[in-house]
């Protein structure tokens, strides 16, 4: 069994460097004298296998759908929509699970990916604008609701969600820009999303006072 003299842990897998401090491991002469560190490689290998298996099945499925779509083409390349969905779930497996990112980052990535998927589907089946008129501001409202719920559940550390609030506020402003240049033609959802996002951010800054300011300084190093 290998041991890290610096961290005082025994490593249960066959790695040669400490996963905590990257120091070179030494052979432990007396097992049980240090805290055990779990075999992380076995979990990583399982996740890698799942991702590879999904990739293999996804490629076969998408190729089959493209062939079927080509042989029975009626003016819509619906196989492109299925391909985008398959890609979205691949990103979910690869980024959200395999990379083991923080849950805030995972939430934002999942929502952004879903919005891009819906916009792409809208263009593929014949653009009608429902993706930017409803799905985009709807996603902002969903994020606002999620942030509010997380702040209530994690009341002792509510200020850690201020970065997500800034993100939703910026996306809401982007919706206003799209409305101004004529891409968004139904303003109601976008105006509601902007109002909710700005009110949440403003409330956090006003009522949070020192804790909110300290979080901003920590995040942006100012």
C-alpha positions in Angstrom: 0.0 0.0 0.0 1.3 3.5 -0.9 1.4 6.4 1.6 1.7 10.1 1.4 4.0 11.4 4.1 2.8 14.9 3.7 -1.0 14.3 3.9 -0.7 11.3 6.2 -3.1 9.2 4.1 -2.9 5.7 2.6 -3.9 5.4 -1.0 -6.0 2.4 -1.9 -5.6 2.5 -5.7 -2.5 2.1 -7.8 -1.7 5.8 -8.5 1.8 7.0 -7.9 1.1 10.5 -6.8 -1.1 11.8 -4.0 -4.5 13.0 -5.3 -4.6 15.7 -2.6 -1.2 17.3 -2.9 0.4 15.6 -6.0 3.4 14.5 -3.9 5.2 11.2 -4.9 3.9 8.3 -2.8 6.0 6.0 -0.8 5.5 2.3 0.0 3.8 2.1 3.4 5.7 -0.2 5.8 3.0 -0.2 8.5 -0.5 -0.5 7.1 -3.2 1.2 9.2 -1.0 4.0 10.6 -2.6 6.6 8.3 -6.1 7.6 7.2 -7.2 5.6 4.2 -8.0 7.4 0.9 -10.6 5.7 -1.2 -10.0 3.9 -4.5 -11.1 6.8 -6.8 -9.8 5.2 -9.9 -12.5 2.5 -9.9 -15.2 5.1 -9.9 -13.5 7.0 -12.7 -13.1 3.8 -14.7 -16.8 3.0 -14.4 -17.8 6.5 -15.5 -15.4 6.3 -18.4 -17.0 3.0 -19.5 -20.5 4.5 -19.2 -19.5 7.5 -21.4 -17.8 5.2 -24.0 -20.8 2.8 -24.1 -23.2 5.8 -24.5 -21.0 7.2 -27.3 -21.0 3.9 -29.1 -24.8 3.4 -28.9 -25.4 7.1 -29.7 -23.4 7.0 -32.9 -25.1 3.8 -34.1 -28.6 5.3 -33.2 -27.9 8.6 -34.9 -26.6 7.0 -38.1 -29.7 4.8 -38.2 -31.9 7.8 -37.8 -30.1 9.7 -40.5 -30.6 6.8 -42.9 -34.3 6.4 -42.1 -34.8 10.2 -42.4 -33.1 10.2 -45.8 -35.1 7.3 -47.1 -38.3 8.8 -45.9 -37.6 12.5 -46.3 -40.7 14.7 -46.2 -39.1 18.1 -46.0 -37.8 18.1 -42.4 -34.5 16.7 -41.2 -35.8 15.5 -37.9 -32.7 13.3 -37.5 -30.8 16.6 -36.8 -33.0 17.2 -33.8 -32.4 13.7 -32.4 -28.7 14.3 -33.0 -28.8 17.5 -30.9 -30.6 15.6 -28.1 -28.0 12.8 -28.2 -25.2 15.4 -28.0 -26.9 17.2 -25.1 -27.1 14.0 -23.1 -23.5 13.2 -24.0 -22.5 16.6 -22.6 -24.5 15.8 -19.5 -22.6 12.6 -18.9 -19.2 14.0 -19.9 -19.3 17.4 -18.1 -21.8 17.1 -15.3 -21.0 13.5 -14.1 -17.6 12.6 -15.3 -15.9 15.9 -14.6 -17.6 16.1 -11.2 -18.3 19.9 -11.4 -19.9 21.9 -8.6 -23.7 21.8 -8.7 -24.1 25.5 -9.5 -22.0 25.1 -12.6 -23.9 22.0 -13.5 -27.2 23.7 -13.2 -26.1 26.6 -15.4 -24.5 24.4 -18.0 -27.6 22.1 -18.2 -30.0 25.1 -18.6 -27.8 26.8 -21.2 -27.5 23.5 -23.1 -31.2 22.9 -23.0 -31.9 26.4 -24.4 -29.4 26.0 -27.2 -31.0 22.6 -28.0 -34.5 24.2 -28.2 -33.3 27.1 -30.4 -31.5 24.7 -32.8 -34.7 22.5 -32.9 -36.7 25.6 -33.7 -34.5 26.4 -36.7 -34.4 22.9 -38.0 -38.1 22.3 -38.1 -38.8 25.8 -39.6 -38.1 28.8 -37.5 -41.2 30.3 -35.8 -39.5 32.2 -33.0 -41.0 30.2 -30.1 -37.6 29.3 -28.9 -36.4 32.9 -28.3 -39.9 34.3 -27.4 -40.7 31.7 -24.7 -37.9 29.1 -24.1 -35.1 31.6 -23.5 -36.9 33.9 -21.0 -38.6 30.8 -19.5 -35.1 29.4 -18.8 -34.2 32.6 -17.1 -37.3 32.4 -14.9 -36.5 28.7 -14.1 -33.0 29.7 -13.0 -34.4 32.5 -10.9 -36.8 30.0 -9.2 -33.9 27.5 -8.7 -31.7 30.2 -7.2 -34.4 31.4 -4.8 -35.0 27.8 -3.7 -31.3 27.1 -3.1 -31.0 30.4 -1.1 -33.9 29.3 1.1 -32.5 25.7 1.6 -28.9 26.9 2.1 -29.8 30.0 4.1 -26.5 30.0 6.0 -24.6 30.5 2.8 -27.1 32.2 0.6 -24.6 34.8 -0.6 -22.7 32.1 -2.6 -25.5 32.3 -5.3 -24.9 35.9 -6.2 -22.8 34.9 -9.2 -25.7 32.9 -10.6 -28.0 35.9 -10.0 -25.6 38.1 -12.0 -25.6 35.6 -14.8 -29.4 35.5 -15.0 -29.6 39.3 -15.0 -27.1 39.5 -17.9 -29.1 36.9 -19.9 -32.2 39.0 -19.2 -30.4 42.0 -20.6 -29.5 40.0 -23.7 -33.2 39.2 -24.1 -33.9 43.0 -24.1 -31.2 43.5 -26.8 -32.8 40.7 -28.9 -36.1 42.4 -28.4 -34.7 45.8 -29.5 -33.2 44.4 -32.7 -36.4 42.5 -33.6 -35.4 38.9 -33.0 -37.7 38.5 -30.0 -41.2 39.6 -31.1 -43.2 38.7 -28.0 -41.9 41.0 -25.2 -44.0 39.8 -22.2 -41.9 36.8 -21.0 -38.7 38.7 -21.5 -39.9 41.7 -19.5 -41.0 39.5 -16.7 -37.7 37.6 -16.7 -35.8 40.9 -16.6 -37.9 42.3 -13.7 -37.6 39.1 -11.6 -33.8 38.8 -12.2 -33.1 42.4 -11.4 -35.3 42.4 -8.3 -33.6 39.3 -7.0 -30.1 40.7 -7.6 -31.0 44.1 -6.2 -32.6 42.6 -3.1 -29.5 40.5 -2.5 -27.2 43.5 -2.7 -29.4 45.7 -0.5 -30.3 43.2 2.2 -27.1 41.2 2.0 -24.9 44.3 2.7 -21.5 43.1 3.9 -21.9 39.4 3.1 -23.0 40.2 -0.5 -20.2 42.7 -0.9 -17.6 40.2 0.5 -18.8 37.6 -1.9 -18.5 39.9 -4.9 -14.9 40.8 -3.8 -14.1 37.2 -3.4 -15.5 36.3 -6.8 -14.1 39.2 -8.8 -10.9 39.8 -6.7 -11.6 43.5 -6.2 
